[in-house]
Amino acid sequence: MNQLKSISPERAAELVRAGAVMIDIREADEHAREHIPGARHHALRLIEQTAPIRNGDGVLIFHCRSGARTKGNAARLAAVTPQCDTYILEGGLDAWRKAGLPVALDRSRPIDIM
């Protein structure tokens, strides 16, 4: 089985520029409120029903808000992406934002209280 490796936001950004696909596993409302530009949304709850892979995908980087949800479900994510190089964005969207990387915001959406 494929093992998911953790990578820094900076390294993830390099891989995305080289063609990797960022996959946001949060729920649709979370993704709509704030997301990494260009990230493909694929909610974790749907992972076993529909695979997040598309033709041509070779490198996938999964992320959530803080990294905990992604890390806690690494085995599930690896099981549905055996043919890809797969990574976990260390620290999730929070770390991406703190690294000064671009984030798309929709301020019309309710703010997450958590």
Sequence and secondary structure as in RCSB ss.txt:
>XXXX:A:sequence
MNQLKSISPERAAELVRAGAVMIDIREADEHAREHIPGARHHALRLIEQTAPIRNGDGVLIFHCRSGARTKGNAA
RLAAVTPQCDTYILEGGLDAWRKAGLPVALDRSRPIDIM
>XXXX:A:secstr
    EEE HHHHHHHHHTT EEEE S HHHHHHEE TT EE  GGGTTTS S  TT  EEEEE SSSHHHHHTHH
HHHHT TTSEEEEETTHHHHHHHTT   EE TTS     
